[in-house]
Amino acid sequence: MSFWQAVLDPFHYEFFQKGLAAAVMAGALCGLIGVYVTLRGMSYIGHGLSHAIFGGFAAAPLIGVNVALGAGVWGLASALAISAVTRRKRIGADAAIGVVTTASFALGVALVIKFGNRGPAFDAALFGSIIGVSAGDLLLLGGALVFAVAVFSVLYRAFLFATFDPEVADVSGVRVARMDALLMLVLSVSILATLSIIGVTLVAATLVIPPVVARMLTDSFSRMLWTSTGIGAVCGAVGMYASYHLEIPSGTTIVLTNALVFVLVLALTGGRTLRRTAGLDDHADIPVPVGAPV
């Protein structure tokens, strides 16, 4: 087999074509929502919610509910539970995430061990699988990506205001609690949609690494959104291609690709532009009138 035949060989298989399309959409989706997650200091919640959703992933088939629907509802309930617990001043967000999500993940493992796995393969759920991508997965990913883009486009200014100055935003008419709940909904749907590609244990990395790299490359919030989305999509494609040739789970190779990009950009920039005030040039002109229906 010639070099170019070896390079193009994966594209002859339908399962790889589906996997590649799914990896690109999953990377773009995680890169987009990851910007809001990281800038709000919520990086750990992506890791936590992915584990919480696994509880619904395991429980849904046992009660005869569609896996995607059951896991999605479970993940959203977990996110709202974390928000509710966090509002109690004595309990920090990190503690709330740790309690709710680890308990949910442990419950999912217990259900799988006790009653057997009646849904998708256990290993694929944990680490992602290039082979397991179905047309339904592509539809779910596409729907989640369109939903995220629509939410962040329509409510761009409100989310930006709530991200950088939530206290001022709250008294200015932006309902920050509602924005938080909507962000949790988008995050839950996004994590659910990407599990088949990236897996429970690794999805948090794809939510964190692209936006961190983007922050090292730009100090503009709008450019950071596009850069992070693009980095996520490219790393998803490269990681999926590497998964085929290395015969390693797709989630693993996608995360390693992201990590390699992070190391390269860090070496080139020294992390000089990675600062908390990134994006304030876009933030200065966004006040929302008091009583605005946000």
C-alpha positions in Angstrom: 0.0 0.0 0.0 1.4 3.4 -1.0 1.7 6.3 1.4 -1.3 8.2 0.0 -3.4 5.0 0.0 -2.6 4.5 3.7 -3.5 8.2 4.4 -6.8 8.0 2.6 -7.7 4.5 3.6 -9.9 5.4 6.6 -12.2 7.6 4.5 -13.4 4.5 2.6 -15.2 3.3 5.6 -18.7 4.6 6.6 -18.0 4.1 10.3 -15.0 6.4 10.1 -16.8 9.0 8.1 -19.5 9.2 10.7 -16.9 9.2 13.5 -14.9 12.0 11.9 -18.1 14.1 11.4 -19.1 13.5 15.0 -15.6 14.3 16.3 -15.5 17.6 14.5 -18.9 18.6 15.8 -18.1 17.4 19.3 -14.8 19.3 19.4 -16.5 22.5 18.1 -19.3 22.2 20.6 -17.0 21.6 23.6 -14.7 24.4 22.5 -17.6 26.9 22.3 -19.3 26.2 25.6 -15.9 25.7 27.3 -15.2 29.4 26.9 -18.1 30.3 29.2 -17.2 27.4 31.6 -13.6 28.3 32.0 -14.0 32.1 32.2 -16.5 31.6 35.0 -14.1 29.4 37.0 -16.3 26.3 36.5 -13.8 24.0 34.8 -14.4 21.3 37.3 -18.1 21.1 36.6 -17.5 19.7 33.2 -15.7 16.8 34.7 -18.3 16.4 37.4 -21.3 16.6 35.1 -19.9 14.0 32.7 -19.6 11.6 35.7 -23.1 12.5 36.9 -24.6 11.9 33.5 -23.1 8.4 33.6 -25.6 7.6 36.4 -28.5 8.4 34.0 -26.7 6.5 31.2 -26.8 3.4 33.4 -30.2 3.9 35.0 -32.3 4.8 31.9 -32.3 1.4 30.2 -33.3 -0.3 33.5 -36.5 1.7 33.7 -37.3 1.5 30.0 -36.4 5.1 29.1 -34.4 6.2 26.1 -30.7 6.5 27.1 -30.3 10.0 25.6 -33.4 11.3 27.3 -32.8 9.6 30.6 -29.1 10.7 30.8 -30.0 14.2 29.7 -32.7 14.7 32.4 -30.4 13.1 35.0 -27.5 15.4 34.0 -29.7 18.5 34.1 -31.1 17.5 37.5 -27.6 17.1 38.8 -26.5 20.5 37.5 -29.5 22.2 39.1 -28.9 20.3 42.3 -25.3 21.6 42.3 -26.6 25.2 41.7 -29.1 24.8 44.6 -26.5 23.5 47.0 -24.0 26.2 46.0 -26.4 28.9 46.9 -26.1 27.8 50.5 -23.3 30.0 51.6 -21.7 27.4 53.8 -21.0 25.0 50.9 -18.7 25.9 48.1 -19.2 25.0 44.5 -16.3 22.6 44.4 -17.8 20.7 47.4 -21.2 20.6 45.9 -19.9 19.3 42.6 -17.9 16.7 44.4 -20.8 15.4 46.4 -23.5 15.3 43.7 -21.5 14.1 40.8 -19.4 11.4 42.5 -22.5 10.0 44.1 -24.3 9.9 40.8 -21.3 8.2 39.1 -21.0 5.6 41.9 -24.7 4.9 41.5 -24.3 4.3 37.8 -21.4 1.9 38.3 -23.4 0.0 41.0 -26.4 -0.3 38.6 -24.2 -1.6 35.8 -22.5 -4.2 38.0 -25.7 -5.3 39.7 -28.1 -5.5 36.8 -25.7 -5.6 33.8 -25.3 -3.1 31.0 -28.4 -2.8 28.9 -27.4 0.3 27.0 -24.3 1.1 24.9 -21.0 -0.6 25.7 -19.5 0.3 29.1 -16.0 0.9 27.7 -17.4 3.1 24.9 -19.2 5.2 27.5 -16.1 5.7 29.5 -13.5 6.4 26.8 -15.5 7.0 23.5 -15.5 4.8 20.5 -14.9 5.4 16.8 -17.0 2.4 15.9 -20.0 3.1 18.0 -21.1 6.4 16.2 -24.6 6.0 14.8 -26.8 8.3 12.7 -28.7 9.1 15.9 -25.4 10.3 17.6 -24.8 12.6 14.6 -28.3 14.0 14.9 -27.9 14.5 18.6 -24.6 16.3 18.1 -25.9 18.4 15.3 -28.9 19.4 17.4 -26.8 20.2 20.4 -24.4 22.3 18.4 -27.2 24.3 16.7 -28.9 24.7 20.1 -25.7 26.0 21.7 -24.9 28.4 18.9 -28.5 29.8 18.9 -28.5 30.3 22.7 -25.1 32.1 22.8 -25.9 34.1 19.7 -29.3 35.4 20.9 -28.1 36.0 24.5 -24.5 37.0 23.7 -24.5 40.2 25.6 -26.3 38.9 28.6 -24.0 35.9 28.9 -21.0 38.1 28.4 -22.1 40.5 31.1 -23.0 37.7 33.5 -19.6 36.0 32.9 -17.4 39.0 33.7 -19.4 40.9 36.3 -22.3 38.8 37.6 -23.1 41.0 40.6 -23.4 44.2 38.5 -25.3 42.2 35.8 -27.8 41.1 38.4 -28.7 44.6 39.6 -28.7 45.8 35.9 -31.6 43.6 35.0 -29.8 40.5 33.8 -31.3 37.5 35.6 -28.0 35.8 36.4 -29.6 32.8 38.1 -31.6 32.2 34.9 -28.4 32.5 32.8 -26.7 30.0 35.1 -29.6 27.5 34.7 -29.5 28.0 30.9 -25.8 27.5 30.8 -26.2 24.3 32.8 -28.8 23.1 30.4 -26.5 23.7 27.4 -23.6 22.1 29.2 -25.6 19.0 30.1 -26.9 18.6 26.5 -23.4 19.1 25.2 -21.8 16.6 27.5 -24.5 14.0 26.7 -24.1 14.5 23.0 -20.3 14.0 23.1 -20.1 10.9 25.3 -20.2 8.5 22.4 -17.1 10.1 20.9 -15.0 11.4 23.9 -16.4 9.3 26.8 -17.3 10.1 30.4 -13.8 10.2 31.8 -12.2 12.5 29.2 -14.9 15.0 28.1 -13.8 17.6 30.7 -10.5 18.0 28.9 -12.1 19.0 25.7 -14.2 21.6 27.6 -11.1 23.2 29.2 -8.1 22.9 26.8 -9.4 24.7 23.7 -10.5 27.8 25.6 -7.3 27.9 27.6 -5.3 27.8 24.4 -7.5 30.4 22.9 -6.9 32.7 25.9 -3.2 32.4 25.2 -3.7 33.5 21.6 -6.2 36.4 22.0 -7.5 38.9 24.6 -10.8 39.4 22.7 -13.8 37.6 24.0 -15.5 37.3 20.6 -12.2 36.0 18.9 -11.7 33.6 21.8 -15.1 32.1 21.1 -14.2 31.5 17.4 -10.7 30.4 18.2 -11.7 27.9 20.8 -14.4 26.4 18.6 -12.0 26.0 15.7 -9.3 24.5 17.9 -11.8 22.0 19.3 -13.0 21.0 15.8 -9.5 20.6 14.4 -8.3 18.6 17.4 -11.4 16.4 17.1 -10.6 15.6 13.5 -6.9 14.9 14.1 -7.6 12.9 17.2 -10.2 10.8 15.4 -7.8 10.1 12.5 -5.1 9.1 15.0 -7.6 6.8 16.8 -8.1 4.8 13.6 -4.4 4.2 12.9 -3.3 3.8 16.5 -6.3 1.6 17.5 -6.8 3.6 20.6 -10.2 4.9 21.9 -11.2 8.1 20.2 -11.6 10.1 23.4 -8.0 9.3 24.4 -6.5 10.4 21.1 -8.7 13.6 20.9 -7.6 14.6 24.4 -3.9 13.9 23.7 -4.2 16.0 20.5 -5.7 18.9 22.6 -2.9 18.5 25.1 -0.2 18.6 22.4 -1.7 21.8 21.0 -1.7 23.3 24.5 2.0 22.4 25.1 3.0 23.9 21.7 1.1 27.1 22.2 2.4 27.5 25.7 5.9 27.0 24.5 5.5 29.6 21.8 3.7 32.2 23.8 4.9 31.5 27.3 1.2 31.9 28.4 1.7 35.7 28.5 -1.8 36.5 27.4 -3.5 34.1 29.8 -5.0 36.6 32.2 -8.3 37.0 34.0 -9.2 40.3 32.2 -9.3 38.7 28.8 -12.3 39.9 26.8 -12.9 43.2 28.7 -12.4 45.0 25.4 -15.6 43.5 24.2 -17.2 43.8 27.6 -17.1 47.6 28.0 -20.1 48.5 25.9 -22.6 45.8 27.0 -24.8 47.3 29.8 -28.3 45.9 29.7 -31.1 48.2 30.7 -32.7 47.6 34.1 -35.8 45.4 33.7 -34.6 44.1 30.3 -36.4 40.7 29.6 -33.2 38.6 29.8 
